[in-house]
């Protein structure tokens, strides 16, 4: 039962984030944003949906919480502030798609002062830690590996888009 509540809460979180992303996407497109990586976007959406489904199914098949659940929950919860710090730092530029307004300066505030892709770091932790809370270690391992493959493509595409379209941030 706990796994169903947990998956439901994370699914709700993702749906609210998608609504914010769509609002920001409309605003970015009005400002002339160019989208890159459109081809891999459905793979990312599918991966996240299957990750939640896998967590639910495997979690239901493994009754009771494992002895390590507090550490997994702590890791998952600690990733959340980084995730939302990144989202807030990007403001209206944040979306689940790779959208770049040509000529706009790169964001260098918040966690972007220290990390190139802080949101992806938070997602890496989430993809592994969340299933581990419920003992769904197969889901954690398989989807971590799949996420690594998708992120390799995504980050390469995003970096290329930023290099070609964005104005480098002032490095004072």
N, C-alpha and C positions, 0 to 999 in steps of 0.2 A: 504494500500500500504506500509506503514512503517513497518508493521509486516512482510511482505514478504521480504523486504530488510534486516531487522534485522535477520530473520531466515536464509536467504541466507548467510549473513556474518558469523553467528555462525557456520553454516554447513560447510562453506569454512574453517574456523578456525579448526574445528574438522578434516576435511579431510587432511589438512596440518599436523596436529598433528599425525594423523594415518600414514602418509608417514614417518615422523620422527621416530615414534615408530617402524615401520617395519624395517627401516634401523638399528636402535639400536638393535632390536630383532636379526637380522642376526649376528651382531657383538657379542652380548652376547652369542648366541648359539655357535659361533666359539670358544669362550673362555670357553665353557663347562657349560653354564647356564642350570639350571634345572627349568622347568616350573611347577608351582602349580596353582590350581584353574582353570584349563582349562575348567571344566564343567560350571562354572558360567560366563565365559567370553562372550558367545553369549547373555546371559541375559543382561549384561551391555550394549553391543552394541545395542541390541533391545530397551532397556529402553531409551537410549539417542536418538535414531532415532525417537521413538514414542513421546518423550518429545518435540522434535522440531516440529514434525507433529501436536501434540496437541496444542502447542503454536500458530502455524500458523492458524489452524482451529478455535480455540477459539478466537484468536485475530481478525480474519476476521469477526467473528460473533458479536464482540463487537466493533462497529465503534467508532473512536475517542480514544484518550488516556485518561486514568483515571487521577484524580487529583494527585495521588501519584506517577505518572510515574517518576518525577525527583529523588525521593528517591530510587526507584527500579533501575533506571539506574545507580545512584551513587554506590549502593551496587554491582551491576554487574561489573561496571568498576573498583571498588576497589578490587574485587576478582582477577582481571587479573594479577596485579603485583605479588601477592602471588603465583598464578598458575605458572607463568613463572619463578619466582625466584626458585620455587621447581624444575621445569624442568631443568633449567640451573644448579642448584646445583647438581643434579643427573648426568648431562651430558649424556654420552653414556649408563648409567645404566637406564635411564628413558625409560619406555615403558608402553603401556596400558595393558600389561600382567604382571603376577607375575613371573618374571624371576630372579633367584638368582644364581650368580657364586659362587660355594662352596669355602669357605675359604676367600672370599674378606671381607674387613672391612666394617662395616656399615658407611654410610655417616652421618657426624655430622657437616656439614657446612651449610651455608645459613639458611633457615628457619628450617632445621632439627636440629639446635642447640636449638630451642625453642619448636618445635612441632613435634610430632611423624609422623603425616600424613598431612602435610600442603596442598598438592594438593587436598586431599579429602575434606578438609575444604573449599577450593576455589570452588570445584564442588558443595558442599552443598549449598553455597551461590548462585551460578549460577543457579542451578536447580530451586530454589525458585524465585530469583529476576528477571531473564530474562522474564519469562511469565508475571510477575506482571507489567512490563513496558507497556504491551499491554492490561492490564486488564484481562488477562487469569488466574484468581485466582484459578479456578478449576484445571487446568493443574499444577499450582504451588503447590497446596496442595497435589494432588494425586501423582504426580511424586516425590515430596519431601518424602512422606511416602514410596513409592516404592524404592526410592534411599536409604533411611535409612535401609530398609531390605536387599538390595543388599550389601550395604557397611558393614553391620554387618557380612555377610558371607565373603566378600572380605578381610576385615581387619583381621579377625580371620585367614583366610588362609595365608595371607601375613605375619602376625606375626609368625605363626608356621613355615613357610618356612625360615624366617630370623633367628629364634631361632635355627633351625636344621642345616642350611647351612652356614650362614654368621659368620664371625669372629667378636666378639664384638669390637666396636671402642675403641681406647685408650682413657681413661678418664682423661688425665692430667689436 
